[in-house]
């Protein structure tokens, strides 16, 4: 399976299942690539990158998830369901040592989740419902200096930092966006009718892995930073989600239910140069699915003139039914 564009090609060498549990999600690599922290059974777990040494680190007796290592691998940030006396439950961001000790809550009251550490460890990106719906925010590592970066109508999710710390990629309303911290104007990288979620920058900053439901179940895709090349890297009759690049860029950890339950898997990558004619053949399905101008025009028409669009659909459906019934009556007469 080949990934192609101006940045060359990637060959998927192998896929290895690391866990045998239920509801596994959100794998994240330690900075040295030796460990993977993840969520499973509503708790936070850690293991060696080959799947050995699996250990539960934290179980708050509610929902716990979305763990992330800090820049030197000494801390783990994660989201956890919290509850105060006489109040409703909410999700807050916590931090703890990598052995599960010294836990500290960083946010209060409104739902806050999906923590992502900046490359140099000075800031934390996350999503919060402080202003109503989920927006992307940043704060210092002690929970202070909170700044809202996005303010869209819908919810934003899954922020991830670029390697140079200048940009954050995230998903919103089924598409992938980036936002420059110095510009604060989002740039849309995908624009289609599918659900594109959970983006993650490659370590060299040239690619973004994400999950999309093009074709039905979610599969893993890769796009370039300009949003011009989108190529599928999994094609199983199952759901593959939550891609996470290893620090050296040679592997992607992700979750899949291809054997029934969602578990953590790792694919090994080999980068090589290949003929672009071959690459274009592999990208043809994606080009037809994602860049179909007819589909885009139809979607835009439906959005701009919903009443007319519905009337046309109903009229076409009625005409189709009349043809079918007429054909049936002719056969039995």
HUMO-V790692 format. One record per helix or strand of 2 or more residues. SS is the DSSP state (~ for helix, > for strand). FROM is the first residue (numbers start at 1). TO is the last residue. If there is no record, write none. Layout:
{{SS	FROM	TO} {SS	FROM	TO}}
//
This chain:
{{>	2	5} {>	8	17} {>	25	29} {>	35	40} {>	43	48} {>	55	58} {>	64	69} {>	75	82} {>	90	97} {>	104	105} {>	112	117} {>	124	128} {>	135	139} {>	147	148} {>	156	161} {>	167	172} {>	175	180} {>	187	188} {>	196	201} {>	207	212} {>	219	224} {>	230	232} {>	240	245} {>	251	256} {>	263	272} {~	276	290} {~	293	304} {~	306	332}}
//
